[in-house]
Amino acid sequence: MECKKFIGPQVRTSSVDDADSRINWTKVDYFEQYFHDDFYDAVSENTNVRSVKETGKSLKCTASEIKRFFGIPLLSGCLNIPQIRMYWASVTRVPRIADAMGRDRYLKLRNNLKIVDDDSVSEEAKKADGQ
């Protein structure tokens, strides 16, 4: 399984920055200026590769699932629940989170999440990052 190389987000721009063109934009539209579908494709691929390296089995996660995964901490950050597992517990369940992804699946993705495949990073880049 070959990993895609991560390329940082590129902001969508037009030759004329017209605020009126964004009048009906949603929060998601603004967010997607920075995180395109190819980002989620790369993260799902790199996460699957990491899982194979660590366990011998792919998580078979998809870009759509990675989008939901990133949405969970964005939403949970707005709430005041002290432990992540409580979002799925019967008494403190938050349906927007619990219905988006099962607790065990979320934790498995969180433990295997990989933005960039370490094998694709040059030794020079690792040294520059202080690794």
Long-range contacts (C-beta under 8 A, 24 or more apart in sequence): 1-45, 1-48, 1-49, 1-52, 1-58, 3-42, 3-45, 3-46, 3-49, 3-116, 3-117, 3-119, 3-120, 4-38, 4-41, 4-42, 4-45, 4-46, 5-42, 5-116, 5-117, 5-120, 6-39, 6-42, 6-46, 6-115, 6-116, 7-38, 9-33, 9-34, 9-35, 9-36, 9-39, 10-36, 35-70, 37-63, 40-64, 40-66, 40-67, 42-115, 43-113, 43-114, 43-115, 46-114, 46-115, 46-116, 46-117, 47-109, 47-112, 47-113, 47-114, 49-114, 49-117, 50-112, 50-113, 50-114, 50-117, 51-112, 54-112, 59-108, 59-109, 59-112, 61-109, 65-101, 65-109, 66-109, 68-100, 68-101, 69-101, 69-106, 69-109, 69-110, 69-113, 71-100, 72-97, 72-100, 72-101, 72-106
